[in-house]
Amino acid sequence: MIVKGQKIARIYSNDRGLKDASFLLNEGEIIALAGGNGAGKSTLIRLLTGQEKPTSGQLEWGSEQSVNYMPDDVDFPLTLSAEEIINLLGSLKKVGQAEQETVLKRVGLWEERKQTVRHYSKGMRQRLNLAQALLGPSNFLLLDEPTNGLDPYWVAELKKMVLEQKELGKTVLFSTHLLSFAQELAEEVLLLHQGNIITQGNLEHVLRENDCKNLEELFIMKIQNNL
Ligand SMILES: Nc1ncnc2c1ncn2[C@@H]1O[C@H](COP(=O)(O)OP(=O)(O)OP(=O)(O)O)[C@@H](O)[C@H]1O
């Protein structure tokens, strides 16, 4: 077990957030946290990273978890280059030059590594964000809206990178509102709507159980039932 949520909630003063979420994440799985805007995906991820404290409920962690995290909104210093940022984070994470180089090459920023972030496009900044999450040892990778700003080539590369991480034995949880992306990649799915988990489990199993041909059909059916 990686982590178990036991009726975990984070309710903000406006009564929104994440409500009584119970779930179990197992080792070595690719898990999609899917749902629309304001569904509670980032809130759940922030609870998992410890950036948010639950208003009720708890998380029970398996032993020796080490988490790498790709936030959905990171502002890298505009005056630093990708190389400097990865170097700085590399020294904090005790990762040597060779791995730093591999990671920058993997996200396609090696050629532009000496340019400052100011000169990067949105997609390049997002790839730098991905690079920092790939850097250093972890067994649990949390990616919040990793496709944001990526073009089709890099979305395809992102899929490959997630599968590579799985091959290395890691658990990968990513949030998305792109249901086709979740469908293509995930083994397990947590479908969120207005702060509630409306469906969870093995993707093939939940589709079969609900007689749906894909996640989009399931999502529409579930939210219509919730209205
Ligand atoms: N700091 C906050 N203060 C008040 N309300 C918040 C706060 N953070 C999130 N919320 C509310 O909690 C709900 C869930 O937000 P969250 O950011 O987790 O959704 P999300 O699924 O990540 O959405 P999106 O896909 O739009 O990023 C939303 O209704 C949002 O307005």
The ligand as a MOL file (V3000), in Angstrom:
LIG
                    3D

  0  0  0     0  0            999 V3000
M  V30 BEGIN CTAB
M  V30 COUNTS 31 33 0 0 0
M  V30 BEGIN ATOM
M  V30 1 N -7.7250 28.0860 -1.0000 0
M  V30 2 C -9.0110 27.9290 -1.3060 0
M  V30 3 N -9.9610 28.6920 -0.7080 0
M  V30 4 C -11.2630 28.5380 -1.0070 0
M  V30 5 N -11.7390 27.6160 -1.8740 0
M  V30 6 C -10.8530 26.8290 -2.4850 0
M  V30 7 C -9.4520 26.9340 -2.2500 0
M  V30 8 N -8.8020 26.0110 -3.0090 0
M  V30 9 C -9.7550 25.3700 -3.6910 0
M  V30 10 N -10.9810 25.8470 -3.3850 0
M  V30 11 C -12.2750 25.3920 -3.9070 0
M  V30 12 O -12.3290 23.9870 -3.7230 0
M  V30 13 C -12.8980 23.3600 -4.8720 0
M  V30 14 C -11.9210 22.3300 -5.4260 0
M  V30 15 O -10.7900 23.0270 -5.9670 0
M  V30 16 P -9.5540 22.2810 -6.6380 0
M  V30 17 O -8.5610 23.3360 -6.9900 0
M  V30 18 O -9.1360 21.1670 -5.7790 0
M  V30 19 O -10.2450 21.7020 -7.9450 0
M  V30 20 P -9.5800 21.0010 -9.2440 0
M  V30 21 O -10.3460 19.7440 -9.4590 0
M  V30 22 O -8.1260 20.9140 -9.0840 0
M  V30 23 O -10.0020 22.0570 -10.3440 0
M  V30 24 P -9.2790 22.5530 -11.7280 0
M  V30 25 O -9.4030 21.4200 -12.7030 0
M  V30 26 O -10.1510 23.7150 -12.1080 0
M  V30 27 O -7.8780 22.9300 -11.3810 0
M  V30 28 C -13.2490 24.4640 -5.8480 0
M  V30 29 O -14.6270 24.7630 -5.7380 0
M  V30 30 C -12.4090 25.6380 -5.3900 0
M  V30 31 O -13.0610 26.8400 -5.6250 0
M  V30 END ATOM
M  V30 BEGIN BOND
M  V30 1 1 1 2
M  V30 2 1 2 3
M  V30 3 2 2 7
M  V30 4 2 3 4
M  V30 5 1 4 5
M  V30 6 2 5 6
M  V30 7 1 6 7
M  V30 8 1 6 10
M  V30 9 1 7 8
M  V30 10 2 8 9
M  V30 11 1 9 10
M  V30 12 1 10 11
M  V30 13 1 11 12
M  V30 14 1 11 30
M  V30 15 1 12 13
M  V30 16 1 13 14
M  V30 17 1 13 28
M  V30 18 1 14 15
M  V30 19 1 15 16
M  V30 20 2 16 17
M  V30 21 1 16 18
M  V30 22 1 16 19
M  V30 23 1 19 20
M  V30 24 2 20 21
M  V30 25 1 20 22
M  V30 26 1 20 23
M  V30 27 1 23 24
M  V30 28 2 24 25
M  V30 29 1 24 26
M  V30 30 1 24 27
M  V30 31 1 28 29
M  V30 32 1 28 30
M  V30 33 1 30 31
M  V30 END BOND
M  V30 END CTAB
M  END
